[in-house]
Each structure stands twice: as structure tokens, then as C-alpha cells.
Amino acid sequence: MTQTLTLPTPDDLHIHLRDGAALARTVPDAAAATPVPPPL
């Protein structure tokens, strides 16, 4: 019987950009939270 379950990292990550002052926070926050994928 299988003891572990491995879930792959989703590859459909996206963000919803905002307007005005919210855009100024959205882009830096998203960039800081986005993992850099390993080289192929």
C-alpha cells in the first residue's frame, strides 16, 4: 500500500494586477513571493 502522496507544484500561477496605488504593491509583492523555477 502507498504510504506517501506527492503533489506536483502547479504551473498555472497567475496574479490579478490592480490599478493605481494597489498596482504599486501588487507587483513587488508578487515578485517577492514567486519562486524561481530550477533550470531545465
N, C-alpha and C positions, 0 to 999 in steps of 0.2 A: 504494500500500500504506500502511496506517495505521502511523504512527510512534509514537503515544502511546496510552496506555490510562488513562482517568480512572475511578477508583473512587469512587462517592459515599460520603459518611460514613454509617455505619449509623445508623438511627434507632430501633433496638431496644435501646438501652443500658439496663442494669439492674444492680442490685447485690444481694448477699445480705447482709441485715442479720444481725448476730450478737447474742448475749446478753451481759449483764454488762460486764466490762471491755473485751471485744472490740468491743462496740457503741460504747463511748466513743471508740474510734479509727476505726471504720469510717465513721461519719457525717462527721466532719470531713475525713478523707482523701478520701472520695468527693466531697464538696462542692468541695474544692480541685482535684480532678482533672477535674471535669465542665465541659466547655466550655459557654459561654453561647451559644445559637444566635442568629444575627442576626435582627433584626425582619423580619417578612414584608412 
